[in-house]
Amino acid sequence: MKNINVKRIKTSKREIFKYWLEFLRPYHKLRQKEIDALALMLYYRYELSRDVSNKDLVNKLLFATDTRNQIREDLGGMSQKVFNNLLTSLRKKGVITKGNIINPVLVPNMTEEGFKLIFNFEIDEKGE
């Protein structure tokens, strides 16, 4: 591939998930509040998975009351009712699946160094 443009983004672990979701906005079409909440959920999921190797347990801990309260606090002290409505909206959109699991398509494959997101633009000559 000869036509490659590379941009490097320096960010924190907490903010990288928000960037990830912003870049994927054309695919998921989430509202900004949903992106903010999901980015925090992805951040806490990542942090939990660093200490807990069992994915089922990570998902269970992510939706535990303590973690949910921390996410609500990080969202500016969002009320429990508003947060629950937001989770319901994410479920209806298929972002959170049965068993309180974040759709794997929206979970970045991240390491301690970060991750790479590659867009491959293919020009459709018929589509003009």
C-alpha positions as CSV (number, residue, x, y, z in Angstrom):
1,M,0.0,0.0,0.0
2,K,1.7,3.2,-1.1
3,N,-0.8,5.9,-0.2
4,I,-0.7,5.9,3.6
5,N,-1.3,8.9,5.8
6,V,-0.4,8.4,9.5
7,K,-1.5,10.7,12.3
8,R,-0.3,10.1,15.9
9,I,-2.6,11.1,18.7
10,K,-1.2,11.4,22.2
11,T,-3.8,10.9,24.8
12,S,-4.6,9.4,28.2
13,K,-5.9,5.8,28.8
14,R,-9.2,7.3,29.9
15,E,-9.6,9.5,26.8
16,I,-8.5,7.0,24.2
17,F,-11.9,5.2,24.4
18,K,-13.7,8.5,23.6
19,Y,-11.5,9.0,20.6
20,W,-12.2,5.4,19.5
21,L,-15.9,6.0,19.7
22,E,-15.7,9.4,18.0
23,F,-13.8,7.8,15.0
24,L,-16.4,5.0,14.8
25,R,-19.4,7.5,15.0
26,P,-20.4,6.8,11.3
27,Y,-20.9,3.1,12.2
28,H,-22.7,3.3,15.6
29,K,-24.5,6.7,15.3
30,L,-24.6,7.2,19.1
31,R,-25.5,10.5,20.7
32,Q,-22.8,12.4,22.5
33,K,-24.0,11.4,26.0
34,E,-24.1,7.7,24.9
35,I,-20.5,8.1,23.6
36,D,-19.4,9.7,26.9
37,A,-20.9,6.9,29.0
38,L,-19.8,4.1,26.7
39,A,-16.2,5.5,26.6
40,L,-16.1,5.4,30.4
41,M,-17.6,1.9,30.5
42,L,-14.9,0.8,28.0
43,Y,-12.2,2.4,30.1
44,Y,-13.3,0.7,33.3
45,R,-13.7,-2.6,31.4
46,Y,-10.1,-2.3,30.2
47,E,-8.9,-1.5,33.8
48,L,-10.8,-4.4,35.2
49,S,-9.5,-6.8,32.5
50,R,-5.9,-5.9,33.5
51,D,-6.5,-7.5,36.9
52,V,-9.1,-10.1,36.1
53,S,-8.5,-12.6,33.3
54,N,-12.0,-14.1,33.4
55,K,-14.1,-12.1,30.8
56,D,-17.4,-13.2,32.4
57,L,-16.2,-11.8,35.7
58,V,-15.0,-8.6,34.1
59,N,-18.5,-8.1,32.5
60,K,-20.1,-8.8,35.9
61,L,-17.9,-6.3,37.7
62,L,-18.4,-3.7,35.1
63,F,-22.1,-3.6,35.7
64,A,-21.8,-3.9,39.5
65,T,-23.3,-1.1,41.6
66,D,-19.9,0.3,42.6
67,T,-18.6,0.6,39.1
68,R,-21.9,2.0,37.8
69,N,-21.8,4.6,40.6
70,Q,-18.2,5.5,39.6
71,I,-19.2,6.0,36.0
72,R,-22.2,8.1,37.0
73,E,-19.9,10.3,39.1
74,D,-17.4,10.6,36.2
75,L,-20.3,11.7,34.1
76,G,-20.8,14.7,36.3
77,G,-23.0,13.2,39.0
78,M,-25.6,11.8,36.6
79,S,-28.7,10.6,38.5
80,Q,-29.3,6.8,38.7
81,K,-32.6,7.2,36.7
82,V,-30.9,9.1,33.8
83,F,-28.0,6.6,33.8
84,N,-30.4,3.7,33.7
85,N,-32.3,5.3,30.8
86,L,-29.0,5.7,29.0
87,L,-28.2,2.0,29.5
88,T,-31.6,1.1,28.1
89,S,-30.9,3.2,25.1
90,L,-27.6,1.5,24.5
91,R,-29.3,-1.9,24.9
92,K,-32.0,-1.0,22.3
93,K,-29.2,0.0,19.9
94,G,-27.4,-3.3,20.4
95,V,-24.4,-1.7,22.1
96,I,-25.0,-3.7,25.3
97,T,-26.2,-7.2,24.6
98,K,-27.9,-9.8,26.7
99,G,-26.0,-10.6,29.9
100,N,-24.7,-7.0,30.1
101,I,-21.9,-7.5,27.6
102,I,-20.6,-4.6,25.5
103,N,-20.9,-5.5,21.8
104,P,-17.4,-6.9,21.0
105,V,-17.3,-4.8,17.8
106,L,-17.1,-1.7,19.9
107,V,-14.3,-2.9,22.2
108,P,-10.9,-1.9,20.9
109,N,-8.1,-4.4,20.9
110,M,-5.8,-2.4,23.1
111,T,-2.5,-3.0,24.8
112,E,-0.6,-0.9,27.4
113,E,0.9,1.1,24.5
114,G,-2.5,1.8,22.9
115,F,-3.9,0.5,19.6
116,K,-4.0,1.3,15.9
117,L,-7.2,2.1,14.0
118,I,-6.8,1.8,10.3
119,F,-9.4,3.0,7.8
120,N,-9.2,1.5,4.4
121,F,-11.0,3.8,1.9
122,E,-12.0,2.0,-1.2
123,I,-13.3,4.2,-4.1
124,D,-16.4,2.9,-5.7
125,E,-16.1,4.0,-9.4
126,K,-19.8,3.3,-10.0
127,G,-21.0,5.4,-7.0
128,E,-19.3,8.7,-8.0
